[in-house]
Amino acid sequence: MRRLRNAKIVATLGPASRERATIEALFRAGADVFRLNFSHGAHEDHRERAELIRSIERELGRPIGILMDLQGPKLRIGTFADGPITLVPDAPFRLDLQKEIPGDATRVALPHPEIFAALTEGTDLLLDDGRIRLRVERFSASHAETRVVTGGKLSERKGVNVPGVMLPISALTEKDRRDLAFGLELGVDWVALSFVQRAEDIEEIKAIVQGRAGIVAKLEKPAAIGHLEAIVAATDAVMVARGDLGVELPAEHVPSIQKRIVRSCRRHGKPVIVATQMLESMISAPVPTRAEASDVATAIYDGADAVMLSAESAAGQYPIEAVQMMERIITQTESDPHYREVTDAAHTPPQADIAGAIGEAACNVASRLKAAAVVAYTRSGSSALRVSRERPEAPIIGMTPLQATARRMALVWGVHSVLTHEVASVNEMTNFASWTAAEEQFARHGQSVVIVAGLPFGESGFTNLLRVAQIGGETLH
């Protein structure tokens, strides 16, 4: 089941992809990681899907990643007494904490005191995914008097966004904590944290997870962009959640923000997923628009590790076709000679340490020798990440004795995960790496492979060894 591409595909499971046959077809079509969206569905629904994924994994013999996506805080208005209202531009409108009193055309409850605590005069509040815009004129700890800037129809329990404001709330709600405990019990490989505003949000969830899964910081708040470098340094991976970013930021700002996030992740060597509305029209159509195809290709040219399907695979009419289309777009983009030029031009020097130097050297040696593959023997995944950061032309084989690591590397650019046994010596590692490269059809007799690993074996966090070996031949020093 070798993929003939480097960038990975994340596919969300939902009502349209709940059957085993569909999930297997999605994997065969190109999905590398499956996303379980905990904003929807009961725990038992997610358990059933996770068990189906693991069953398919056992049957096909290929590691498959599972990403759980936590809902995060949902800021919503209250109810209306007589159904939807219509807000007229320049009309006054009040928001308050009186959730027991249904709203009308003059006021509605906003049962979130943390929002009032963060307001300033002139702050804009966006309702219903930005369709309604209110401007704060006066406020207290319990209410805000606003003026309608952009009006329209407003129904109850619509979401509220506060762009440009750091809200004094945790990214983890009580629901998230319950879901997280359940997901870790299921053995998910990645946990996506919504509503990240600062690096401290990542540290909070890491203290709970304790290394049992990788953390994906979802960047969907403009406040997070102001702390981008600290967040990327603290997290294990990043998701560019363009949906909410596009609500709180002007649409024309999102493309440059996306590129900035991807560049930061490339520098830090952290996997980055570009998400939301990538092939949106394929929810109801068998082919995407040309603009959507270009959007996916742009993410690949930018250097994203993965691109994600949401409703296209979770609730759409053409989930398998959407994955197949994404596979074709990625493959075509990566075959463009300009892709390699752009990738090489975006390269930055690695961290000035032994592991960074080894990762860079391995890719340089592989390029000079036209090696068939770079083999990263790793426990934690660190060695594979170091190599992936350098974006080598040769494919990367991530060999690990830990199943959790093999699954986690399914998200990482260029890495073909292989579950292996513990090795006791450098010679055993070299021989087995060479055998694996041939067995997995990456290399033929007489070709060379470049091997990176960490000594001593059995310990994580070291990348300090580089070897070159010939398939069916001797180790080259």
C-alpha positions as CSV (number, residue, x, y, z in Angstrom):
1,M,0.0,0.0,0.0
2,R,2.8,2.4,-0.9
3,R,1.6,5.9,-1.7
4,L,3.2,7.5,-4.8
5,R,3.1,11.0,-3.2
6,N,4.6,12.8,-0.2
7,A,1.7,15.0,1.2
8,K,-0.9,13.1,3.2
9,I,-4.7,13.1,3.2
10,V,-6.9,13.5,6.3
11,A,-10.5,12.3,5.7
12,T,-13.3,13.1,8.2
13,L,-15.7,10.2,9.0
14,G,-19.4,10.8,9.5
15,P,-22.8,9.7,8.3
16,A,-21.6,9.2,4.7
17,S,-18.6,7.1,5.8
18,R,-19.7,5.0,8.7
19,E,-19.7,1.6,7.1
20,R,-16.6,-0.6,7.1
21,A,-16.6,-1.0,3.3
22,T,-16.6,2.8,2.8
23,I,-13.8,3.4,5.3
24,E,-11.7,0.8,3.7
25,A,-12.4,2.3,0.3
26,L,-11.4,5.7,1.5
27,F,-8.1,4.3,2.8
28,R,-7.5,2.5,-0.5
29,A,-8.3,5.6,-2.4
30,G,-5.6,7.6,-0.5
31,A,-6.7,8.6,3.0
32,D,-3.8,8.3,5.4
33,V,-5.4,9.6,8.6
34,F,-9.1,9.5,9.7
35,R,-10.6,12.4,11.6
36,L,-13.2,11.8,14.3
37,N,-15.1,15.1,14.8
38,F,-16.2,15.3,18.5
39,S,-18.4,18.2,17.7
40,H,-20.9,15.6,16.4
41,G,-21.8,12.1,17.3
42,A,-22.0,10.0,20.5
43,H,-19.0,8.3,22.0
44,E,-20.3,4.9,20.8
45,D,-20.4,6.2,17.3
46,H,-16.7,7.2,17.5
47,R,-15.8,3.9,19.2
48,E,-17.4,1.9,16.4
49,R,-15.5,3.9,13.7
50,A,-12.2,3.6,15.6
51,E,-12.7,-0.2,15.9
52,L,-13.4,-0.4,12.2
53,I,-10.2,1.6,11.3
54,R,-8.1,-0.8,13.5
55,S,-9.7,-3.8,11.9
56,I,-8.9,-2.5,8.4
57,E,-5.4,-1.7,9.6
58,R,-4.8,-5.3,10.8
59,E,-6.2,-6.7,7.6
60,L,-4.2,-4.5,5.2
61,G,-1.0,-4.5,7.4
62,R,-0.5,-0.7,7.1
63,P,-0.5,1.8,10.0
64,I,-3.4,4.2,9.9
65,G,-3.6,7.4,11.9
66,I,-6.7,8.5,13.9
67,L,-7.1,12.2,14.8
68,M,-9.8,13.2,17.3
69,D,-10.9,16.8,16.9
70,L,-12.2,18.4,20.1
71,Q,-15.1,20.8,19.9
72,G,-13.7,23.5,22.1
73,P,-15.7,26.5,23.5
74,K,-18.8,27.3,21.5
75,L,-19.9,30.8,22.1
76,R,-23.6,31.2,21.2
77,I,-26.5,33.6,21.7
78,G,-29.7,32.5,23.5
79,T,-33.2,31.9,22.2
80,F,-35.9,34.2,20.7
81,A,-39.5,34.3,21.9
82,D,-41.1,34.3,18.5
83,G,-38.6,32.7,16.2
84,P,-36.0,34.4,14.0
85,I,-35.6,38.2,14.0
86,T,-34.3,40.6,11.4
87,L,-31.7,43.1,12.4
88,V,-31.7,46.4,10.5
89,P,-28.4,48.4,10.0
90,D,-27.8,51.2,12.4
91,A,-30.4,49.8,14.9
92,P,-29.5,49.4,18.5
93,F,-29.3,45.8,19.9
94,R,-28.5,44.6,23.4
95,L,-26.7,41.5,24.6
96,D,-26.9,40.4,28.2
97,L,-26.5,37.5,30.6
98,Q,-30.3,37.0,31.1
99,K,-30.5,33.6,29.4
100,E,-33.8,32.7,31.1
101,I,-35.5,35.6,29.2
102,P,-36.1,34.8,25.4
103,G,-34.9,37.5,23.1
104,D,-36.6,39.8,20.6
105,A,-35.7,42.4,17.9
106,T,-34.1,44.6,20.6
107,R,-32.0,42.1,22.7
108,V,-30.9,38.6,23.2
109,A,-29.0,36.6,25.8
110,L,-25.3,36.1,25.5
111,P,-24.6,33.7,28.4
112,H,-20.8,34.2,28.3
113,P,-19.5,36.7,31.0
114,E,-16.0,36.1,29.7
115,I,-16.9,37.9,26.5
116,F,-18.1,41.0,28.4
117,A,-15.0,40.9,30.5
118,A,-12.8,41.2,27.3
119,L,-14.8,43.9,25.5
120,T,-13.7,47.4,24.7
121,E,-15.6,50.3,23.1
122,G,-15.6,49.8,19.3
123,T,-15.2,46.0,19.4
124,D,-17.0,44.2,16.7
125,L,-19.0,41.0,17.4
126,L,-19.8,38.6,14.6
127,L,-22.9,36.4,14.7
128,D,-23.8,33.5,12.5
129,D,-20.4,32.9,10.9
130,G,-20.0,36.6,10.3
131,R,-23.2,37.3,8.5
132,I,-24.3,39.7,11.3
133,R,-21.9,42.4,12.6
134,L,-22.5,44.4,15.8
135,R,-20.3,47.2,17.1
136,V,-20.0,47.7,20.9
137,E,-20.9,51.2,22.0
138,R,-21.2,50.7,25.8
139,F,-20.7,47.7,28.0
140,S,-20.5,46.4,31.6
141,A,-19.7,43.1,33.1
142,S,-23.2,41.9,32.4
143,H,-24.3,43.5,29.1
144,A,-23.3,45.3,26.0
145,E,-25.2,48.0,24.0
146,T,-24.3,47.5,20.4
147,R,-25.2,49.1,17.0
148,V,-26.0,46.9,14.0
149,V,-23.3,47.3,11.3
150,T,-24.4,44.5,9.0
151,G,-28.0,43.3,9.5
152,G,-30.0,40.4,8.3
153,K,-32.0,37.4,9.6
154,L,-30.9,36.0,12.9
155,S,-32.1,32.8,14.5
156,E,-31.5,31.4,18.0
157,R,-28.3,29.8,19.3
158,K,-26.1,31.1,16.5
159,G,-22.4,31.3,17.1
160,V,-20.6,34.4,18.2
161,N,-17.0,35.4,17.2
162,V,-15.0,38.2,18.8
163,P,-12.2,38.9,16.3
164,G,-9.0,40.4,17.6
165,V,-9.8,39.9,21.2
166,M,-8.0,37.5,23.6
167,L,-10.8,35.8,25.5
168,P,-10.0,34.8,29.1
169,I,-11.2,31.2,28.7
170,S,-9.5,27.8,28.5
171,A,-9.4,26.0,25.2
172,L,-10.6,22.9,27.0
173,T,-14.3,22.8,28.1
174,E,-15.7,20.1,30.5
175,K,-17.1,18.3,27.4
176,D,-13.6,18.4,25.8
177,R,-12.1,16.9,29.0
178,R,-14.6,14.0,28.9
179,D,-14.1,13.5,25.2
180,L,-10.3,13.6,25.6
181,A,-10.4,10.9,28.3
182,F,-12.6,8.7,26.0
183,G,-10.3,9.3,23.0
184,L,-7.2,8.4,24.9
185,E,-8.9,5.3,26.1
186,L,-9.7,4.5,22.4
187,G,-6.0,5.0,21.5
188,V,-6.2,7.9,19.1
189,D,-2.9,9.0,17.6
190,W,-3.5,12.8,17.4
191,V,-5.7,15.2,19.4
192,A,-6.7,18.5,17.7
193,L,-7.3,21.3,20.1
194,S,-9.8,24.0,19.1
195,F,-9.8,27.6,20.1
196,V,-6.0,27.8,20.7
197,Q,-5.0,31.4,21.5
198,R,-1.6,31.0,23.1
199,A,1.1,28.5,23.9
200,E,-0.2,27.9,27.4
201,D,-3.3,26.3,25.8
202,I,-1.0,23.6,24.4
203,E,0.8,23.1,27.7
204,E,-2.5,22.6,29.4
205,I,-3.6,19.7,27.2
206,K,-0.1,18.2,27.1
207,A,-0.1,18.0,30.9
208,I,-3.3,15.8,30.5
209,V,-2.2,13.7,27.5
210,Q,1.2,12.9,28.9
211,G,2.6,11.8,25.5
212,R,-0.2,9.3,24.8
213,A,-1.0,11.2,21.6
214,G,0.4,14.0,19.5
215,I,-1.2,17.4,19.9
216,V,-2.5,19.4,16.9
217,A,-3.0,23.1,17.5
218,K,-6.0,24.3,15.5
219,L,-5.3,27.9,14.5
220,E,-8.7,29.5,14.0
221,K,-8.4,32.7,16.1
222,P,-6.6,35.8,15.0
223,A,-5.2,36.1,18.5
224,A,-3.2,32.8,17.9
225,I,-1.5,34.4,14.9
226,G,0.0,37.0,17.2
227,H,1.6,34.1,19.2
228,L,2.3,31.9,16.2
229,E,6.0,31.1,16.8
230,A,5.4,30.2,20.5
231,I,2.4,28.0,19.6
232,V,4.3,26.2,16.8
233,A,7.2,25.6,19.1
234,A,5.0,24.2,21.9
235,T,2.8,21.9,19.8
236,D,3.4,18.7,17.9
237,A,1.5,19.7,14.7
238,V,-0.7,22.5,13.5
239,M,-4.0,22.7,11.6
240,V,-4.8,25.8,9.5
241,A,-8.5,26.0,10.3
242,R,-9.5,28.3,7.6
243,G,-13.2,28.3,8.3
244,D,-13.1,30.2,11.5
245,L,-10.1,32.2,10.4
246,G,-12.2,33.4,7.5
247,V,-15.0,34.5,9.8
248,E,-12.8,36.6,12.1
249,L,-10.4,37.9,9.5
250,P,-11.1,39.6,6.2
251,A,-11.2,36.9,3.5
252,E,-8.3,38.5,1.6
253,H,-6.0,38.0,4.7
254,V,-6.5,34.2,4.9
255,P,-4.2,33.1,2.0
256,S,-1.2,35.1,3.4
257,I,-1.9,33.9,6.9
258,Q,-2.0,30.3,5.6
259,K,1.4,30.7,4.0
260,R,2.8,32.3,7.1
261,I,1.7,29.4,9.3
262,V,3.0,26.8,6.8
263,R,6.4,28.5,6.6
264,S,6.6,28.6,10.4
265,C,5.8,24.9,10.7
266,R,8.4,24.1,8.0
267,R,11.1,26.0,10.0
268,H,10.2,24.2,13.2
269,G,9.9,20.8,11.5
270,K,6.3,20.4,12.7
271,P,3.6,18.7,10.5
272,V,1.0,21.2,9.2
273,I,-2.5,20.4,7.9
274,V,-4.4,22.8,5.7
275,A,-8.1,22.3,6.3
276,T,-11.7,23.5,5.5
277,Q,-13.6,23.8,2.2
278,M,-10.8,22.4,0.1
279,L,-13.2,20.5,-2.2
280,E,-16.4,21.9,-0.8
281,S,-18.4,21.5,-4.0
282,M,-17.8,17.8,-3.9
283,I,-20.3,17.5,-1.1
284,S,-23.0,17.5,-3.8
285,A,-21.0,17.2,-7.1
286,P,-18.8,14.4,-8.5
287,V,-16.1,16.9,-9.5
288,P,-14.6,20.0,-7.8
289,T,-14.4,23.5,-9.2
290,R,-11.2,24.5,-10.9
291,A,-10.6,27.0,-8.1
292,E,-10.8,24.2,-5.5
293,A,-8.4,22.1,-7.4
294,S,-6.0,25.1,-7.5
295,D,-6.5,25.6,-3.8
296,V,-5.4,22.1,-2.9
297,A,-2.4,22.4,-5.3
298,T,-1.5,25.7,-3.7
299,A,-1.3,24.1,-0.2
300,I,1.0,21.4,-1.7
301,Y,3.2,24.0,-3.4
302,D,3.4,25.9,0.0
303,G,4.8,22.8,1.7
304,A,1.8,21.4,3.7
305,D,2.3,18.0,5.2
306,A,-1.4,17.1,4.8
307,V,-4.6,18.4,3.3
308,M,-8.0,17.6,4.9
309,L,-11.5,16.8,3.8
310,S,-14.3,17.7,6.2
311,A,-18.0,17.5,5.1
312,E,-16.8,16.2,1.7
313,S,-16.0,12.7,3.2
314,A,-18.2,12.9,6.3
315,A,-21.5,13.9,4.9
316,G,-21.1,14.4,1.2
317,Q,-22.6,12.3,-1.7
318,Y,-19.1,11.5,-3.1
319,P,-16.7,10.7,-0.2
320,I,-14.5,8.2,-2.1
321,E,-14.4,10.4,-5.2
322,A,-13.3,13.4,-3.1
323,V,-10.4,11.4,-1.7
324,Q,-9.5,10.1,-5.2
325,M,-9.6,13.6,-6.5
326,M,-7.4,14.9,-3.8
327,E,-4.9,12.1,-4.4
328,R,-4.7,13.0,-8.1
329,I,-4.2,16.7,-7.4
330,I,-1.4,16.0,-5.0
331,T,0.3,13.5,-7.3
332,Q,0.1,15.9,-10.3
333,T,1.3,18.8,-8.3
334,E,4.3,16.9,-6.9
335,S,5.3,15.7,-10.4
336,D,5.6,19.3,-11.6
337,P,9.3,20.3,-11.8
338,H,8.3,23.7,-10.4
339,Y,7.2,21.9,-7.2
340,R,10.7,20.8,-6.4
341,E,12.1,24.3,-7.2
342,V,9.6,25.9,-4.8
343,T,10.2,23.3,-2.1
344,D,14.0,23.8,-2.3
345,A,13.7,27.6,-2.3
346,A,11.5,27.5,0.9
347,H,14.1,25.4,2.7
348,T,15.7,27.0,5.8
349,P,18.7,25.8,7.8
350,P,17.9,23.2,10.5
351,Q,18.3,23.7,14.2
352,A,22.0,23.9,15.1
353,D,22.2,20.6,17.0
354,I,23.4,17.1,16.2
355,A,19.9,15.8,15.2
356,G,19.3,18.7,12.9
357,A,22.7,18.3,11.3
358,I,22.2,14.5,10.8
359,G,18.8,15.1,9.2
360,E,20.2,17.6,6.8
361,A,23.3,15.5,6.0
362,A,21.2,12.4,5.3
363,C,19.2,14.3,2.7
364,N,22.3,15.8,1.1
365,V,24.0,12.4,0.9
366,A,20.8,10.8,-0.5
367,S,20.7,13.5,-3.2
368,R,24.4,13.2,-4.1
369,L,24.3,9.4,-4.3
370,K,20.8,9.2,-5.9
371,A,19.8,6.9,-3.0
372,A,16.6,4.9,-3.4
373,A,15.4,5.9,0.1
374,V,16.2,7.5,3.4
375,V,15.5,5.1,6.3
376,A,14.8,6.7,9.7
377,Y,14.9,4.2,12.5
378,T,13.0,5.8,15.3
379,R,11.1,5.2,18.5
380,S,9.4,8.6,19.1
381,G,9.2,9.6,15.4
382,S,11.8,12.4,16.0
383,S,14.3,11.0,13.5
384,A,11.7,10.7,10.8
385,L,10.5,14.3,11.5
386,R,14.0,15.6,11.2
387,V,14.4,14.0,7.8
388,S,10.9,15.1,6.6
389,R,11.7,18.7,7.5
390,E,14.4,18.7,4.9
391,R,12.0,17.5,2.2
392,P,14.3,15.0,0.4
393,E,13.7,13.9,-3.1
394,A,14.2,10.3,-2.0
395,P,11.2,8.7,-0.2
396,I,11.4,8.3,3.6
397,I,10.9,5.0,5.3
398,G,10.0,5.5,9.0
399,M,10.9,2.2,10.8
400,T,9.8,1.9,14.4
401,P,9.2,-0.8,17.0
402,L,6.3,1.2,18.4
403,Q,2.8,0.9,16.8
404,A,1.7,4.3,18.2
405,T,4.7,5.9,16.5
406,A,4.0,4.2,13.2
407,R,0.4,5.4,13.3
408,R,1.4,8.9,14.2
409,M,3.9,9.2,11.3
410,A,1.0,8.6,8.9
411,L,0.5,12.3,9.1
412,V,4.1,13.3,8.3
413,W,5.2,14.4,4.8
414,G,6.9,11.8,2.8
415,V,7.1,9.1,5.6
416,H,6.1,5.5,4.8
417,S,5.6,4.0,8.2
418,V,6.8,0.4,8.8
419,L,6.3,-1.4,12.1
420,T,9.4,-3.4,13.0
421,H,11.1,-5.2,15.9
422,E,13.6,-3.9,18.4
423,V,17.2,-4.0,17.1
424,A,20.2,-4.6,19.3
425,S,23.1,-3.5,17.1
426,V,24.0,-1.1,14.3
427,N,24.7,-4.0,12.0
428,E,21.3,-5.6,12.7
429,M,19.6,-2.2,12.1
430,T,21.5,-1.7,8.9
431,N,20.7,-5.1,7.5
432,F,17.1,-4.9,8.5
433,A,16.7,-1.4,7.0
434,S,18.2,-2.6,3.7
435,W,15.9,-5.6,3.7
436,T,12.8,-3.4,4.5
437,A,13.7,-1.0,1.7
438,A,13.7,-3.9,-0.8
439,E,10.7,-5.6,0.7
440,E,8.6,-2.5,0.6
441,Q,9.6,-2.0,-3.0
442,F,11.6,1.2,-2.5
443,A,15.0,-0.1,-3.6
444,R,16.5,-2.8,-5.8
445,H,19.6,-4.9,-5.6
446,G,22.7,-2.7,-5.9
447,Q,20.9,0.6,-5.0
448,S,21.9,2.5,-1.9
449,V,19.9,3.7,1.1
450,V,20.8,6.3,3.7
451,I,20.0,5.3,7.3
452,V,19.6,7.6,10.3
453,A,19.0,6.5,13.8
454,G,19.7,7.3,17.4
455,L,22.1,5.6,19.8
456,P,21.7,4.1,22.3
457,F,18.9,1.9,20.9
458,G,15.8,1.7,23.0
459,E,15.9,5.4,24.0
460,S,13.9,8.3,22.4
461,G,15.0,11.7,21.4
462,F,18.4,11.0,19.9
463,T,19.3,11.3,16.2
464,N,23.1,10.9,16.0
465,L,23.9,8.2,13.5
466,L,24.1,8.2,9.7
467,R,25.0,5.2,7.6
468,V,24.9,4.4,3.9
469,A,24.2,0.8,2.8
470,Q,23.9,-1.0,-0.5
471,I,21.0,-3.4,-1.1
472,G,22.6,-6.8,-1.2
473,G,26.0,-5.3,-0.6
474,E,28.2,-3.9,2.1
475,T,27.7,-0.9,4.3
476,L,29.4,2.2,2.8
477,H,31.3,4.4,5.3
